Amino acid sequence: MVAPSAGGSTTQHAVTIHLQYGSTNLSELYALEDRLEQIISATGTGELHRHEIAMDGSNGFLYLYEPNADALVEAIRPILEGCQFMGGAEVKKRYGTPGAKESSEKLAKK
């Protein structure tokens, strides 16, 4: 999702979540994605782009995009914090195109 900034250019923030999944059964991941898409749609805060999971199911990434990374993370935080396998996940926010300022945080372990 791309939106014009005050200067007339477009910006795209990114949120990348590195998680420790621990299973080759992806049903819980798909259920999480469904919940994320519902809240993102209801709040208009971005889009869930895709996921990547290791072949052995050990870990993976979720990729989300939005003009305001902070708003996106705050919208999805309750869902992430309520999901057992998201404990300890690293949430990285990038405030623009690749090379822009970044920040990251770890979700509390369950």
N, CA, C and O atoms as CSV, one atom per row, in Angstrom:
chain,resi,resn,atom,element,x,y,z
A,1,MET,N,N,0.855,-1.163,0.000
A,1,MET,CA,C,0.000,0.000,0.000
A,1,MET,C,C,0.901,1.226,0.000
A,1,MET,O,O,1.829,1.311,0.805
A,2,VAL,N,N,0.646,2.153,-0.873
A,2,VAL,CA,C,1.469,3.351,-1.020
A,2,VAL,C,C,0.570,4.566,-0.900
A,2,VAL,O,O,-0.526,4.598,-1.461
A,3,ALA,N,N,1.037,5.568,-0.164
A,3,ALA,CA,C,0.242,6.784,0.000
A,3,ALA,C,C,1.133,7.988,-0.187
A,3,ALA,O,O,2.326,7.926,0.109
A,4,PRO,N,N,0.568,9.100,-0.681
A,4,PRO,CA,C,1.379,10.289,-0.854
A,4,PRO,C,C,1.759,10.889,0.491
A,4,PRO,O,O,0.948,10.921,1.417
A,5,SER,N,N,2.976,11.356,0.595
A,5,SER,CA,C,3.415,12.052,1.801
A,5,SER,C,C,3.153,13.536,1.621
A,5,SER,O,O,2.683,13.963,0.567
A,6,ALA,N,N,3.454,14.323,2.647
A,6,ALA,CA,C,3.198,15.763,2.595
A,6,ALA,C,C,3.954,16.423,1.451
A,6,ALA,O,O,3.484,17.416,0.896
A,7,GLY,N,N,5.114,15.892,1.089
A,7,GLY,CA,C,5.910,16.470,0.021
A,7,GLY,C,C,5.487,16.017,-1.355
A,7,GLY,O,O,6.102,16.415,-2.345
A,8,GLY,N,N,4.442,15.185,-1.452
A,8,GLY,CA,C,3.960,14.754,-2.748
A,8,GLY,C,C,4.580,13.456,-3.229
A,8,GLY,O,O,4.118,12.894,-4.222
A,9,SER,N,N,5.614,12.960,-2.555
A,9,SER,CA,C,6.211,11.693,-2.959
A,9,SER,C,C,5.447,10.561,-2.284
A,9,SER,O,O,4.617,10.807,-1.409
A,10,THR,N,N,5.719,9.333,-2.683
A,10,THR,CA,C,5.052,8.210,-2.056
A,10,THR,C,C,5.992,7.558,-1.057
A,10,THR,O,O,7.208,7.525,-1.250
A,11,THR,N,N,5.405,7.040,0.016
A,11,THR,CA,C,6.178,6.328,1.021
A,11,THR,C,C,5.515,4.996,1.269
A,11,THR,O,O,4.297,4.857,1.152
A,12,GLN,N,N,6.319,4.034,1.608
A,12,GLN,CA,C,5.786,2.736,1.974
A,12,GLN,C,C,6.587,2.228,3.154
A,12,GLN,O,O,7.788,1.983,3.040
A,13,HIS,N,N,5.926,2.072,4.279
A,13,HIS,CA,C,6.561,1.486,5.447
A,13,HIS,C,C,6.370,-0.020,5.370
A,13,HIS,O,O,5.441,-0.515,4.732
A,14,ALA,N,N,7.255,-0.727,6.021
A,14,ALA,CA,C,7.171,-2.184,6.051
A,14,ALA,C,C,7.259,-2.667,7.483
A,14,ALA,O,O,7.956,-2.079,8.310
A,15,VAL,N,N,6.545,-3.742,7.766
A,15,VAL,CA,C,6.638,-4.430,9.048
A,15,VAL,C,C,6.985,-5.875,8.725
A,15,VAL,O,O,6.264,-6.551,7.991
A,16,THR,N,N,8.099,-6.340,9.282
A,16,THR,CA,C,8.541,-7.716,9.098
A,16,THR,C,C,8.549,-8.376,10.470
A,16,THR,O,O,9.136,-7.847,11.414
A,17,ILE,N,N,7.909,-9.515,10.579
A,17,ILE,CA,C,7.839,-10.230,11.853
A,17,ILE,C,C,8.558,-11.559,11.703
A,17,ILE,O,O,8.162,-12.402,10.898
A,18,HIS,N,N,9.632,-11.744,12.494
A,18,HIS,CA,C,10.381,-13.003,12.501
A,18,HIS,C,C,9.875,-13.820,13.684
A,18,HIS,O,O,10.003,-13.403,14.835
A,19,LEU,N,N,9.303,-14.979,13.399
A,19,LEU,CA,C,8.693,-15.799,14.437
A,19,LEU,C,C,9.308,-17.188,14.491
A,19,LEU,O,O,9.840,-17.685,13.498
A,20,GLN,N,N,9.228,-17.804,15.657
A,20,GLN,CA,C,9.644,-19.191,15.861
A,20,GLN,C,C,8.368,-20.020,15.835
A,20,GLN,O,O,7.605,-20.022,16.801
A,21,TYR,N,N,8.135,-20.723,14.732
A,21,TYR,CA,C,6.856,-21.402,14.556
A,21,TYR,C,C,6.838,-22.781,15.216
A,21,TYR,O,O,6.021,-23.028,16.102
A,22,GLY,N,N,7.725,-23.677,14.797
A,22,GLY,CA,C,7.858,-24.966,15.462
A,22,GLY,C,C,6.961,-26.084,14.978
A,22,GLY,O,O,6.739,-27.042,15.718
A,23,SER,N,N,6.431,-26.004,13.760
A,23,SER,CA,C,5.576,-27.068,13.239
A,23,SER,C,C,5.521,-26.987,11.719
A,23,SER,O,O,5.625,-25.908,11.136
A,24,THR,N,N,5.356,-28.138,11.093
A,24,THR,CA,C,5.144,-28.144,9.644
A,24,THR,C,C,3.653,-28.077,9.310
A,24,THR,O,O,3.290,-27.948,8.141
A,25,ASN,N,N,2.792,-28.162,10.316
A,25,ASN,CA,C,1.352,-27.985,10.136
A,25,ASN,C,C,1.084,-26.478,10.182
A,25,ASN,O,O,1.236,-25.855,11.232
A,26,LEU,N,N,0.697,-25.908,9.078
A,26,LEU,CA,C,0.557,-24.460,8.985
A,26,LEU,C,C,-0.847,-23.949,9.311
A,26,LEU,O,O,-1.128,-22.771,9.086
A,27,SER,N,N,-1.729,-24.789,9.828
A,27,SER,CA,C,-3.107,-24.361,10.087
A,27,SER,C,C,-3.169,-23.208,11.092
A,27,SER,O,O,-3.979,-22.298,10.916
A,28,GLU,N,N,-2.344,-23.221,12.132
A,28,GLU,CA,C,-2.360,-22.120,13.099
A,28,GLU,C,C,-1.843,-20.828,12.480
A,28,GLU,O,O,-2.332,-19.746,12.805
A,29,LEU,N,N,-0.865,-20.930,11.598
A,29,LEU,CA,C,-0.355,-19.751,10.904
A,29,LEU,C,C,-1.437,-19.170,9.996
A,29,LEU,O,O,-1.630,-17.954,9.959
A,30,TYR,N,N,-2.139,-20.031,9.266
A,30,TYR,CA,C,-3.223,-19.548,8.402
A,30,TYR,C,C,-4.332,-18.893,9.214
A,30,TYR,O,O,-4.901,-17.888,8.790
A,31,ALA,N,N,-4.642,-19.454,10.379
A,31,ALA,CA,C,-5.663,-18.860,11.249
A,31,ALA,C,C,-5.210,-17.483,11.741
A,31,ALA,O,O,-6.011,-16.551,11.805
A,32,LEU,N,N,-3.920,-17.356,12.088
A,32,LEU,CA,C,-3.380,-16.056,12.499
A,32,LEU,C,C,-3.495,-15.062,11.349
A,32,LEU,O,O,-3.910,-13.922,11.557
A,33,GLU,N,N,-3.135,-15.476,10.149
A,33,GLU,CA,C,-3.225,-14.584,8.994
A,33,GLU,C,C,-4.663,-14.126,8.758
A,33,GLU,O,O,-4.894,-12.964,8.422
A,34,ASP,N,N,-5.625,-15.021,8.928
A,34,ASP,CA,C,-7.039,-14.638,8.775
A,34,ASP,C,C,-7.411,-13.559,9.785
A,34,ASP,O,O,-8.061,-12.577,9.428
A,35,ARG,N,N,-7.003,-13.732,11.046
A,35,ARG,CA,C,-7.305,-12.728,12.080
A,35,ARG,C,C,-6.612,-11.405,11.772
A,35,ARG,O,O,-7.207,-10.340,11.942
A,36,LEU,N,N,-5.350,-11.463,11.317
A,36,LEU,CA,C,-4.624,-10.235,10.968
A,36,LEU,C,C,-5.325,-9.510,9.822
A,36,LEU,O,O,-5.499,-8.292,9.874
A,37,GLU,N,N,-5.727,-10.246,8.789
A,37,GLU,CA,C,-6.398,-9.616,7.651
A,37,GLU,C,C,-7.719,-8.976,8.075
A,37,GLU,O,O,-8.087,-7.922,7.557
A,38,GLN,N,N,-8.428,-9.596,9.001
A,38,GLN,CA,C,-9.701,-9.024,9.475
A,38,GLN,C,C,-9.470,-7.690,10.174
A,38,GLN,O,O,-10.171,-6.717,9.892
A,39,ILE,N,N,-8.493,-7.630,11.086
A,39,ILE,CA,C,-8.262,-6.384,11.825
A,39,ILE,C,C,-7.656,-5.321,10.914
A,39,ILE,O,O,-7.988,-4.142,11.040
A,40,ILE,N,N,-6.784,-5.716,10.010
A,40,ILE,CA,C,-6.190,-4.751,9.072
A,40,ILE,C,C,-7.276,-4.154,8.180
A,40,ILE,O,O,-7.278,-2.950,7.925
A,41,SER,N,N,-8.194,-4.987,7.708
A,41,SER,CA,C,-9.296,-4.506,6.874
A,41,SER,C,C,-10.225,-3.586,7.669
A,41,SER,O,O,-10.650,-2.541,7.176
A,42,ALA,N,N,-10.533,-3.987,8.902
A,42,ALA,CA,C,-11.457,-3.194,9.727
A,42,ALA,C,C,-10.870,-1.834,10.104
A,42,ALA,O,O,-11.604,-0.852,10.221
A,43,THR,N,N,-9.551,-1.772,10.294
A,43,THR,CA,C,-8.909,-0.521,10.715
A,43,THR,C,C,-8.318,0.260,9.551
A,43,THR,O,O,-7.937,1.418,9.721
A,44,GLY,N,N,-8.234,-0.350,8.370
A,44,GLY,CA,C,-7.659,0.320,7.210
A,44,GLY,C,C,-6.200,0.677,7.398
A,44,GLY,O,O,-5.741,1.718,6.929
A,45,THR,N,N,-5.466,-0.197,8.089
A,45,THR,CA,C,-4.082,0.130,8.438
A,45,THR,C,C,-3.025,-0.554,7.588
A,45,THR,O,O,-1.854,-0.521,7.966
A,46,GLY,N,N,-3.357,-1.160,6.486
A,46,GLY,CA,C,-2.300,-1.730,5.658
A,46,GLY,C,C,-2.711,-2.996,4.952
A,46,GLY,O,O,-3.882,-3.206,4.635
A,47,GLU,N,N,-1.710,-3.845,4.711
A,47,GLU,CA,C,-1.983,-5.117,4.054
A,47,GLU,C,C,-0.980,-6.165,4.494
A,47,GLU,O,O,0.201,-5.881,4.699
A,48,LEU,N,N,-1.484,-7.393,4.634
A,48,LEU,CA,C,-0.634,-8.553,4.875
A,48,LEU,C,C,-0.197,-9.033,3.508
A,48,LEU,O,O,-1.026,-9.438,2.693
A,49,HIS,N,N,1.106,-8.990,3.248
A,49,HIS,CA,C,1.603,-9.302,1.914
A,49,HIS,C,C,1.823,-10.799,1.728
A,49,HIS,O,O,1.282,-11.393,0.795
A,50,ARG,N,N,2.612,-11.412,2.607
A,50,ARG,CA,C,2.915,-12.838,2.448
A,50,ARG,C,C,3.607,-13.354,3.693
A,50,ARG,O,O,3.898,-12.597,4.619
A,51,HIS,N,N,3.872,-14.679,3.702
A,51,HIS,CA,C,4.678,-15.282,4.752
A,51,HIS,C,C,5.721,-16.188,4.111
A,51,HIS,O,O,5.578,-16.624,2.968
A,52,GLU,N,N,6.756,-16.455,4.866
A,52,GLU,CA,C,7.770,-17.455,4.505
A,52,GLU,C,C,7.988,-18.312,5.734
A,52,GLU,O,O,8.159,-17.789,6.835
A,53,ILE,N,N,7.983,-19.623,5.558
A,53,ILE,CA,C,8.215,-20.549,6.667
A,53,ILE,C,C,9.294,-21.534,6.228
A,53,ILE,O,O,9.275,-22.026,5.100
A,54,ALA,N,N,10.233,-21.817,7.126
A,54,ALA,CA,C,11.288,-22.799,6.839
A,54,ALA,C,C,10.653,-24.150,6.529
A,54,ALA,O,O,9.590,-24.477,7.056
A,55,MET,N,N,11.301,-24.925,5.682
A,55,MET,CA,C,10.768,-26.238,5.287
A,55,MET,C,C,10.510,-27.134,6.498
A,55,MET,O,O,9.579,-27.939,6.475
A,56,ASP,N,N,11.318,-27.009,7.556
A,56,ASP,CA,C,11.113,-27.831,8.751
A,56,ASP,C,C,10.133,-27.196,9.732
A,56,ASP,O,O,9.885,-27.748,10.804
A,57,GLY,N,N,9.569,-26.027,9.371
A,57,GLY,CA,C,8.578,-25.361,10.200
A,57,GLY,C,C,9.140,-24.649,11.419
A,57,GLY,O,O,8.382,-24.156,12.254
A,58,SER,N,N,10.459,-24.592,11.527
A,58,SER,CA,C,11.071,-24.044,12.737
A,58,SER,C,C,10.823,-22.553,12.930
A,58,SER,O,O,10.546,-22.113,14.046
A,59,ASN,N,N,10.919,-21.780,11.869
A,59,ASN,CA,C,10.756,-20.335,11.996
A,59,ASN,C,C,10.250,-19.780,10.676
A,59,ASN,O,O,10.166,-20.486,9.671
A,60,GLY,N,N,9.916,-18.503,10.706
A,60,GLY,CA,C,9.422,-17.889,9.490
A,60,GLY,C,C,9.271,-16.392,9.633
A,60,GLY,O,O,9.668,-15.798,10.636
A,61,PHE,N,N,8.691,-15.794,8.610
A,61,PHE,CA,C,8.507,-14.349,8.543
A,61,PHE,C,C,7.106,-14.038,8.024
A,61,PHE,O,O,6.556,-14.761,7.193
A,62,LEU,N,N,6.542,-12.939,8.538
A,62,LEU,CA,C,5.339,-12.333,7.981
A,62,LEU,C,C,5.743,-10.968,7.459
A,62,LEU,O,O,6.518,-10.264,8.106
A,63,TYR,N,N,5.229,-10.581,6.295
A,63,TYR,CA,C,5.552,-9.300,5.675
A,63,TYR,C,C,4.268,-8.496,5.509
A,63,TYR,O,O,3.299,-8.960,4.907
A,64,LEU,N,N,4.279,-7.282,6.052
A,64,LEU,CA,C,3.119,-6.396,5.987
A,64,LEU,C,C,3.577,-5.029,5.512
A,64,LEU,O,O,4.719,-4.635,5.746
A,65,TYR,N,N,2.677,-4.297,4.836
A,65,TYR,CA,C,3.019,-2.969,4.300
A,65,TYR,C,C,1.914,-1.981,4.629
A,65,TYR,O,O,0.743,-2.342,4.739
A,66,GLU,N,N,2.317,-0.712,4.784
A,66,GLU,CA,C,1.388,0.329,5.213
A,66,GLU,C,C,2.116,1.666,5.170
A,66,GLU,O,O,3.330,1.697,5.369
A,67,PRO,N,N,1.427,2.758,4.920
A,67,PRO,CA,C,2.082,4.074,4.969
A,67,PRO,C,C,2.514,4.484,6.378
A,67,PRO,O,O,3.323,5.401,6.520
A,68,ASN,N,N,1.989,3.819,7.440
A,68,ASN,CA,C,2.348,4.162,8.811
A,68,ASN,C,C,2.614,2.868,9.589
A,68,ASN,O,O,1.679,2.233,10.078
A,69,ALA,N,N,3.882,2.482,9.700
A,69,ALA,CA,C,4.247,1.224,10.357
A,69,ALA,C,C,3.809,1.196,11.810
A,69,ALA,O,O,3.380,0.152,12.303
A,70,ASP,N,N,3.908,2.328,12.508
A,70,ASP,CA,C,3.515,2.365,13.912
A,70,ASP,C,C,2.019,2.070,14.069
A,70,ASP,O,O,1.634,1.302,14.950
A,71,ALA,N,N,1.176,2.669,13.228
A,71,ALA,CA,C,-0.265,2.430,13.300
A,71,ALA,C,C,-0.591,0.969,12.994
A,71,ALA,O,O,-1.463,0.383,13.635
A,72,LEU,N,N,0.093,0.387,12.034
A,72,LEU,CA,C,-0.143,-1.006,11.681
A,72,LEU,C,C,0.193,-1.919,12.853
A,72,LEU,O,O,-0.596,-2.797,13.201
A,73,VAL,N,N,1.357,-1.717,13.462
A,73,VAL,CA,C,1.758,-2.576,14.584
A,73,VAL,C,C,0.785,-2.425,15.753
A,73,VAL,O,O,0.415,-3.419,16.378
A,74,GLU,N,N,0.374,-1.213,16.050
A,74,GLU,CA,C,-0.564,-1.028,17.159
A,74,GLU,C,C,-1.903,-1.690,16.864
A,74,GLU,O,O,-2.546,-2.198,17.783
A,75,ALA,N,N,-2.337,-1.698,15.618
A,75,ALA,CA,C,-3.603,-2.343,15.259
A,75,ALA,C,C,-3.533,-3.858,15.423
A,75,ALA,O,O,-4.503,-4.474,15.862
A,76,ILE,N,N,-2.399,-4.465,15.076
A,76,ILE,CA,C,-2.290,-5.928,15.112
A,76,ILE,C,C,-1.687,-6.462,16.409
A,76,ILE,O,O,-1.711,-7.670,16.646
A,77,ARG,N,N,-1.150,-5.587,17.246
A,77,ARG,CA,C,-0.479,-6.023,18.478
A,77,ARG,C,C,-1.335,-6.960,19.341
A,77,ARG,O,O,-0.822,-7.993,19.771
A,78,PRO,N,N,-2.606,-6.657,19.614
A,78,PRO,CA,C,-3.390,-7.573,20.461
A,78,PRO,C,C,-3.486,-8.983,19.876
A,78,PRO,O,O,-3.467,-9.964,20.619
A,79,ILE,N,N,-3.588,-9.088,18.572
A,79,ILE,CA,C,-3.670,-10.405,17.936
A,79,ILE,C,C,-2.339,-11.131,18.073
A,79,ILE,O,O,-2.306,-12.315,18.410
A,80,LEU,N,N,-1.242,-10.427,17.814
A,80,LEU,CA,C,0.080,-11.042,17.937
A,80,LEU,C,C,0.332,-11.508,19.365
A,80,LEU,O,O,0.784,-12.631,19.588
A,81,GLU,N,N,0.035,-10.634,20.336
A,81,GLU,CA,C,0.293,-10.964,21.738
A,81,GLU,C,C,-0.601,-12.086,22.243
A,81,GLU,O,O,-0.251,-12.757,23.214
A,82,GLY,N,N,-1.749,-12.307,21.606
A,82,GLY,CA,C,-2.643,-13.385,22.006
A,82,GLY,C,C,-2.347,-14.719,21.346
A,82,GLY,O,O,-3.026,-15.709,21.618
A,83,CYS,N,N,-1.353,-14.758,20.491
A,83,CYS,CA,C,-1.020,-15.973,19.737
A,83,CYS,C,C,0.179,-16.666,20.389
A,83,CYS,O,O,1.245,-16.066,20.520
A,84,GLN,N,N,0.011,-17.908,20.792
A,84,GLN,CA,C,1.041,-18.648,21.525
A,84,GLN,C,C,2.393,-18.672,20.806
A,84,GLN,O,O,3.418,-18.427,21.444
A,85,PHE,N,N,2.428,-18.953,19.522
A,85,PHE,CA,C,3.713,-19.091,18.839
A,85,PHE,C,C,4.367,-17.760,18.490
A,85,PHE,O,O,5.480,-17.748,17.965
A,86,MET,N,N,3.701,-16.632,18.770
A,86,MET,CA,C,4.305,-15.328,18.487
A,86,MET,C,C,5.151,-14.822,19.653
A,86,MET,O,O,5.845,-13.815,19.508
A,87,GLY,N,N,5.113,-15.492,20.804
A,87,GLY,CA,C,5.933,-15.082,21.937
A,87,GLY,C,C,7.410,-15.091,21.561
A,87,GLY,O,O,7.918,-16.098,21.067
A,88,GLY,N,N,8.100,-13.981,21.790
A,88,GLY,CA,C,9.510,-13.859,21.447
A,88,GLY,C,C,9.764,-13.441,20.008
A,88,GLY,O,O,10.918,-13.289,19.606
A,89,ALA,N,N,8.705,-13.254,19.226
A,89,ALA,CA,C,8.872,-12.841,17.831
A,89,ALA,C,C,9.480,-11.438,17.767
A,89,ALA,O,O,9.200,-10.591,18.616
A,90,GLU,N,N,10.310,-11.206,16.759
A,90,GLU,CA,C,10.883,-9.881,16.542
A,90,GLU,C,C,10.027,-9.142,15.521
A,90,GLU,O,O,9.777,-9.642,14.424
A,91,VAL,N,N,9.581,-7.942,15.895
A,91,VAL,CA,C,8.777,-7.092,15.021
A,91,VAL,C,C,9.662,-5.937,14.588
A,91,VAL,O,O,10.064,-5.104,15.401
A,92,LYS,N,N,9.961,-5.897,13.291
A,92,LYS,CA,C,10.822,-4.842,12.750
A,92,LYS,C,C,9.991,-3.898,11.895
A,92,LYS,O,O,9.254,-4.326,11.007
A,93,LYS,N,N,10.122,-2.601,12.180
A,93,LYS,CA,C,9.412,-1.572,11.406
A,93,LYS,C,C,10.437,-0.796,10.582
A,93,LYS,O,O,11.467,-0.361,11.097
A,94,ARG,N,N,10.137,-0.631,9.299
A,94,ARG,CA,C,10.976,0.183,8.420
A,94,ARG,C,C,10.142,1.365,7.955
A,94,ARG,O,O,9.043,1.195,7.428
A,95,TYR,N,N,10.674,2.564,8.155
A,95,TYR,CA,C,9.928,3.794,7.907
A,95,TYR,C,C,10.249,4.388,6.533
A,95,TYR,O,O,10.719,5.522,6.438
A,96,GLY,N,N,9.999,3.632,5.492
A,96,GLY,CA,C,10.248,4.090,4.137
A,96,GLY,C,C,10.786,2.958,3.285
A,96,GLY,O,O,10.608,1.781,3.602
A,97,THR,N,N,11.443,3.329,2.203
A,97,THR,CA,C,11.996,2.344,1.278
A,97,THR,C,C,13.223,1.681,1.902
A,97,THR,O,O,13.741,2.184,2.899
A,98,PRO,N,N,13.703,0.565,1.342
A,98,PRO,CA,C,14.891,-0.087,1.883
A,98,PRO,C,C,16.026,0.911,2.111
A,98,PRO,O,O,16.327,1.748,1.261
A,99,GLY,N,N,16.644,0.792,3.288
A,99,GLY,CA,C,17.704,1.711,3.680
A,99,GLY,C,C,17.220,2.813,4.604
A,99,GLY,O,O,18.032,3.537,5.181
A,100,ALA,N,N,15.887,2.954,4.755
A,100,ALA,CA,C,15.316,3.977,5.632
A,100,ALA,C,C,15.490,3.557,7.097
A,100,ALA,O,O,15.881,2.428,7.394
A,101,LYS,N,N,15.194,4.482,7.987
A,101,LYS,CA,C,15.261,4.239,9.429
A,101,LYS,C,C,14.432,3.009,9.789
A,101,LYS,O,O,13.362,2.781,9.225
A,102,GLU,N,N,14.942,2.216,10.742
A,102,GLU,CA,C,14.246,1.028,11.221
A,102,GLU,C,C,14.229,1.009,12.741
A,102,GLU,O,O,15.080,1.617,13.390
A,103,SER,N,N,13.264,0.313,13.297
A,103,SER,CA,C,13.240,0.024,14.721
A,103,SER,C,C,12.718,-1.395,14.898
A,103,SER,O,O,12.034,-1.928,14.024
A,104,SER,N,N,13.044,-1.999,16.031
A,104,SER,CA,C,12.539,-3.352,16.259
A,104,SER,C,C,12.266,-3.563,17.743
A,104,SER,O,O,12.802,-2.870,18.609
A,105,GLU,N,N,11.419,-4.539,17.997
A,105,GLU,CA,C,11.073,-4.915,19.357
A,105,GLU,C,C,10.767,-6.412,19.375
A,105,GLU,O,O,10.432,-6.998,18.345
A,106,LYS,N,N,10.885,-7.015,20.539
A,106,LYS,CA,C,10.513,-8.427,20.699
A,106,LYS,C,C,9.222,-8.486,21.485
A,106,LYS,O,O,9.034,-7.769,22.468
A,107,LEU,N,N,8.332,-9.361,21.029
A,107,LEU,CA,C,7.096,-9.593,21.779
A,107,LEU,C,C,7.416,-10.452,22.999
A,107,LEU,O,O,8.306,-11.301,22.955
A,108,ALA,N,N,6.698,-10.228,24.065
A,108,ALA,CA,C,6.922,-10.986,25.299
A,108,ALA,C,C,6.657,-12.469,25.050
A,108,ALA,O,O,5.734,-12.832,24.319
A,109,LYS,N,N,7.472,-13.315,25.662
A,109,LYS,CA,C,7.246,-14.770,25.573
A,109,LYS,C,C,6.071,-15.161,26.436
A,109,LYS,O,O,5.825,-14.565,27.484
A,110,LYS,N,N,5.344,-16.174,25.983
A,110,LYS,CA,C,4.175,-16.674,26.722
A,110,LYS,C,C,4.608,-17.637,27.805
A,110,LYS,O,O,3.769,-18.165,28.534
